Amino acid sequence: MQAERNRSLASLIQKAELVIPDGAGIILYLQFVLGEQVKRCPGIELAEELLQGLGEETLNEKRHIQVFFYGGASGVAATAAEIWQQRVPGLHIVGTQCGYHSCEEEAQLKQTLAELQPQVIFVGLGAPRQEFWIAKNRYLCPNSIWVGVGGSFDIWSGKKNRAPAWLANNNMEWLYRLYQEPSRWQRMLALPEFVIKALIYRLTAKDIHGVEC
């Protein structure tokens, strides 16, 4: 819904090398309206599989694939990095930086990234801030993989908890997040708005052959 109102954000999403179906609304639309056989792919789980794989590859190939964590409140990314280093000894997390800092600290962060050239950079600034930040700064490490991970650092550090599996498996993880953070209620209004707009689009759109969908 943000992308519909913000064409710059929509363009960034369309240009991304990989876009995954994370939200429950997207999945329900793809499954029950378009009839697509898709499964939800939570971004945090994709990021975790990537970290596990990087650690294993480092151990097997004797290579140090460098990872950088950027985002979250003070100390959150650092704590998340420590936990992951203990969980996956093969990981080589070369640096962390919180997402709240001065202009001078951001300049230092950019210099650090340019010098280190980590192969994988996780950016947890929340949408759409992280998408714009990545697009603006990818030139610093042009050969790196940049991944927007939202609030994953909060989960990994233990600052917050994920929804129970039975809620997540039934597309109700948003309800648990609302329970944890009642202040998000205004953002949650986008869910029914999405449903209405998606149905209207489905009823009025035409496929490539000009046949009513």
PyMOL commands that set and color helices and strands:
alter all, ss='L'
color gray80, all
select helices_A, chain A and resi 2-5+7-15+24-33+43-61+76-87+103-116+129-140+152-157+165-168+173-180+182-188+190-204
alter helices_A, ss='H'
color red, helices_A
select strands_A, chain A and resi 66-71+92-97+120-124+145-148
alter strands_A, ss='S'
color yellow, strands_A
deselect
rebuild
show_as cartoon
